[in-house]
Amino acid sequence: MTKQRALILRIIRESQRHLTADQIYQEAIKEMPGIALATVYNNLIRLAEAGEIKKITFCGQTDRYDKSNIPHIHLICDRCGKVSDHPSEGIKEEMEGRLGFAIEEYELAIHYRCPECC
């Protein structure tokens, strides 16, 4: 693994947020001033392809990157854009029972207004 890729992965894994590529870049240049934004994007693609991280896309928002590949629900505040994780145990099994076939993968996002924005 290259030094750049290792740095990007560490930034994502140590973050408590779902960062955008630009936010990851801003953190990366603090430690590696010569890193290019294109390098960040290219490494994000490769890390997602390798299953190290998950790219998450929400309608109307910039793509973000998640350190967890374990299925979970994303709660998205429609006012401030905050994204948080919520466990989703049992949803896959319940939906498979309702549908009558196996689900390979799922993504679930719930839009709401967080307590800070109410």
Backbone torsions as a table, in degrees:
resi	resn	phi	psi	omega
1	MET	NA	133.9	179.7
2	THR	-68.8	161.9	177.5
3	LYS	-61.8	-39.1	-179.5
4	GLN	-64.5	-45.1	-178.8
5	ARG	-65.4	-40.8	179.0
6	ALA	-63.4	-40.3	178.3
7	LEU	-63.9	-46.5	-179.7
8	ILE	-61.4	-44.4	178.8
9	LEU	-62.6	-42.0	179.2
10	ARG	-63.9	-41.6	178.6
11	ILE	-59.4	-45.1	-179.4
12	ILE	-65.9	-46.3	-177.4
13	ARG	-66.4	-31.2	-178.5
14	GLU	-86.1	-12.8	-178.3
15	SER	-78.8	146.2	174.1
16	GLN	-94.7	3.0	-178.0
17	ARG	-118.8	170.8	173.3
18	HIS	-96.8	98.9	-171.4
19	LEU	-82.4	150.3	170.7
20	THR	-85.4	167.2	177.3
21	ALA	-59.8	-39.4	179.7
22	ASP	-65.8	-39.6	177.4
23	GLN	-65.0	-39.6	177.3
24	ILE	-64.0	-43.1	177.8
25	TYR	-59.8	-45.6	-179.6
26	GLN	-60.3	-36.6	176.4
27	GLU	-72.7	-39.9	-176.1
28	ALA	-65.5	-39.6	-177.1
29	ILE	-69.1	-16.6	175.1
30	LYS	-66.8	-34.1	-178.8
31	GLU	-100.9	-26.1	-176.6
32	MET	-137.5	79.1	-173.2
33	PRO	-55.7	-25.0	-178.3
34	GLY	-85.3	-2.1	-177.3
35	ILE	-69.3	139.2	-179.5
36	ALA	-97.0	151.1	177.6
37	LEU	-59.1	-38.3	178.1
38	ALA	-61.4	-35.9	177.4
39	THR	-64.2	-40.1	177.8
40	VAL	-62.7	-49.4	179.9
41	TYR	-59.6	-46.6	-179.4
42	ASN	-61.3	-40.9	179.4
43	ASN	-71.8	-33.6	175.7
44	LEU	-62.3	-41.4	177.8
45	ILE	-60.4	-47.7	-177.5
46	ARG	-67.7	-38.7	177.9
47	LEU	-64.9	-38.9	178.3
48	ALA	-68.5	-42.1	178.4
49	GLU	-62.3	-34.2	-179.6
50	ALA	-81.0	-5.0	179.8
51	GLY	78.9	13.6	179.3
52	GLU	-76.6	-31.8	179.5
53	ILE	-139.5	173.4	177.4
54	LYS	-126.8	129.0	173.7
55	LYS	-82.4	129.2	179.3
56	ILE	-119.0	131.8	-177.6
57	THR	-118.6	126.5	176.7
58	PHE	-120.1	136.4	-179.0
59	CYS	-54.2	127.2	176.2
60	GLY	80.2	4.5	179.9
61	GLN	-127.5	160.6	176.1
62	THR	-69.6	142.9	176.8
63	ASP	-56.7	146.5	178.0
64	ARG	-128.8	168.8	-176.6
65	TYR	-125.5	134.5	-173.6
66	ASP	-115.1	133.8	179.2
67	LYS	-77.1	-16.5	-175.7
68	SER	-101.2	126.7	173.0
69	ASN	-97.0	-1.1	177.2
70	ILE	-75.1	128.9	-178.5
71	PRO	-55.2	134.4	178.2
72	HIS	-158.9	170.0	180.0
73	ILE	-93.9	140.2	172.5
74	HIS	-102.3	124.9	174.3
75	LEU	-97.4	124.4	-173.9
76	ILE	-121.3	120.1	175.7
77	CYS	-78.5	122.2	-178.0
78	ASP	-75.5	-10.0	178.5
79	ARG	-93.9	-54.7	-175.0
80	CYS	-99.6	-11.7	178.1
81	GLY	85.0	1.8	179.8
82	LYS	-60.4	136.7	177.9
83	VAL	-119.8	128.8	177.0
84	SER	-132.9	159.4	-177.9
85	ASP	-97.3	148.8	176.0
86	HIS	-140.7	136.1	-179.9
87	PRO	-60.6	152.8	-178.3
88	SER	-132.9	33.0	-179.1
89	GLU	-56.3	135.6	174.2
90	GLY	89.6	-16.9	-177.4
91	ILE	-64.9	-45.3	-178.9
92	LYS	-59.3	-48.5	-178.7
93	GLU	-63.8	-40.7	179.1
94	GLU	-63.5	-44.2	-179.7
95	MET	-68.2	-37.6	176.8
96	GLU	-62.0	-39.9	177.4
97	GLY	-64.2	-41.0	179.5
98	ARG	-69.9	-39.1	-175.0
99	LEU	-85.4	-28.6	-179.7
100	GLY	83.8	16.5	175.4
101	PHE	-149.2	164.0	-175.9
102	ALA	-76.9	141.2	174.6
103	ILE	-101.9	126.0	-179.7
104	GLU	-81.5	-41.3	-177.0
105	GLU	-156.4	153.9	175.6
106	TYR	-148.4	157.3	173.7
107	GLU	-132.2	134.0	-179.0
108	LEU	-134.5	124.5	178.0
109	ALA	-123.9	132.3	178.2
110	ILE	-114.8	124.2	179.5
111	HIS	-95.1	136.5	-178.5
112	TYR	-157.5	-176.1	172.9
113	ARG	-114.9	118.7	-175.7
114	CYS	-68.4	160.3	-178.4
115	PRO	-56.3	-32.8	180.0
116	GLU	-68.3	-25.7	-177.2
117	CYS	-97.0	-8.2	-179.2
118	CYS	-70.3	NA	NA
